[in-house]
Amino acid sequence: MKTNKKGISLIVLVITIIVIIILAAAVILTLNNNNPIANSKQATFDSDVAEVTSALNIYISNFIAKNPIHDGPFKTSEAEDDSWIQVGFSGTDAQYGSETAGQTYAKGVTWSALGIKQPSTIAEIQFNAKNGKVRAVPTQGGVNGTVKTPATDDTPAVYYKVGESLPEIETDEP
C-alpha cells in the first residue's frame, strides 16, 4: 500500500518550537543586560572589595588593641580627602610606638600585613582611614569599580573602569 505523507510531523514541530524559545531567551537576556556571567564577575569583584575592607578593619582594630595609647596605624587628618592610604603598597607597615617614642604611621598597608593575597579581580585599591570608604579599580572588563562620582538627579554614577588609575595619595614627605 502506498501512502503519501505531506506536511511536517508533530516531533519536528515541537523541536522547532523549542529551538525558537531558546533563541528568544538568549536575545531577551542580552537585551535586558541580565547576563549571568557579567553579573557573577561583578559580584566577585564586590565580594573581594568587601573582603579587603573587612581585613583592613580587623588590621586597624588589632593594631589599636595591641597599642591602645595611639589612634591607629594610619595618620588621619581633619579633611577626609587627606586620609587615603594605599592597600598593597611596597613600603613599611606601621610600627608600634611607646609612651616615650612616637608611633610610626604608614602611608599604606602590605597584603601580608592584612593576612590575605591580592584578589585577582582588583587592580588597585585605596582605603580612607577617616571614614572607611574604599575606591578600587577592577582587572576585568565589563565590571564596574567603586563609584568615582556619585549619581545626581541629572547624571548617573561614574565608576572606575579597567585601565584607570586611582588618584595619587598626598604625603607629608618632601
N, C-alpha and C positions, 0 to 999 in steps of 0.2 A: 504494500500500500504506500502510495506516495502522498507525503504531506508537504504543504507549502507553509513555512513559518515566516511570517512577515512581522516586523516590529522588533522591539527590544524586550529582553526578559526582565523579570522583576529583580533578579540579582544584579544585573548590570545597572539598573535604575538606582537601586539602593547604594551601590558602590559609588556611583557618580554623585549622588546627593551628599554622601559622607565626605568625599574629596572637596566638594564646593564648600561645605561647612568648615572644614579645616582651613582652607584658603581664606575664607571670610574672617575666621577668628584671628589668623595671623595678620591680616590687614587691619582689623579693628584694634588689635593690641599695638601695632605700630603707630597708627594714627592717634590713639589715645595717650601715647607716651607712657604706657603701662608695661614697660619692658622688664620682665623679671630679672634678667641678667644685669641691666643697668641699676635696678633697684638694689640688688644684692651687693654690687660694688659700692654704692652709696652707703648702704647700711654697714658694710665692713669698714669703710673709712670713718664713719661716725662713731662706730664702736671703738676703733683704735684711738681716736681723739679722746673719747671718754676714758679709755684705759690709761692714757698718758696723763690726763688731768687728775685722775684718781691717784696714780703713782706720785705725781707732784704734791698733791695734798698730804699724802702719807709721809713723803720725804720731809715736807715742811713741819708737820706735826711731830715726827720723830726728832728732828733737829731741835725744835723748841723744847720738847720733853727732856732731852739729854742735856740741854744747856738753857735752863729757864731764865737766866739773867739777861738774855739777849732776845731780840724781837724776831729772829728768823734768819735763814741763810741768805736772803736777798735783801739788798738795800732798797727801801721804798721811799718815795718822795711824796710830797703833798699832791702833786699833779699825777693823775692816773696815767697820762701818756708817757711819763718818765720811768715807769715801774716795770717795763717789759724785760724779760730775760729770755735767753736763747736755750732751748732744750736740745741736747745732743751736741753741745759745743765741745771744742777740744782745748779746754783750759783747766784751771784749778778750781776744784769744788770749794764750797765754803768751809772755813775752818772754825772750830770751836774756840771761843775766847775764854778768858778768865776775868775775875773782877779787876785785876790789875792790867792785864794785857787786853787790848781791844780785839774785837771779833774781826775776822777777815770775811768780808762779804764776797759773794760770787756774782759774776755777770751772766751766769748760766748754770746749767747742770748737765753732767755727762749721763749717757744712757746707763752706764754701770752703776752710778750713784743711785739712780732710780730703781735699779734691780730689774730692768726689762731691756729687751733688744728693741732697736728702732723698728717700728712696724713698717712693712713693705708698702703700705698704702700712703704713707706720709713722707713727703719730700723734705719739708721744713716745718718746724713748729715753734711758736713762741708762747710764753705764758706771762700774764700780768700778775705780779705778786701782790698788787694792791687790791684788785677786785676779782681775781680768779678767772678772768676771761682768757680765751685761747684763740690764736689765729694760726691757721695751718693751710699748707698747700698740698694737694693730692699728687700722687705719682701717676694715676691712671686717667686717661681721657674719659669724658662723659661723667665725671664725678665733680660735684661742687665742693670746693673747700669751705672753710668757715666764711662768715659774712664779712666782706670788706666794707661795704656801705649798706647800712640798714635800709629797708624799704620805707618809702614815704607814701603819702596819698597819691602823688603823681608818678612816682617811679618805682619799679620793682627793686628788690635787693640785688646787690652786686656781690659775687662770690669770687674767692681766689681760685684760679684755674691752673692747670698743669703748665709748667714753664715760668710762671710768675715768681717773683721774689718777694719775701716779706720785707717790710721797712727795716732799715738799718737801726740797730739799737744804739742809742746815745750812751756814751760812757763819760765818767768824770775825768778819766786819764787823758793826758795830752797826746 
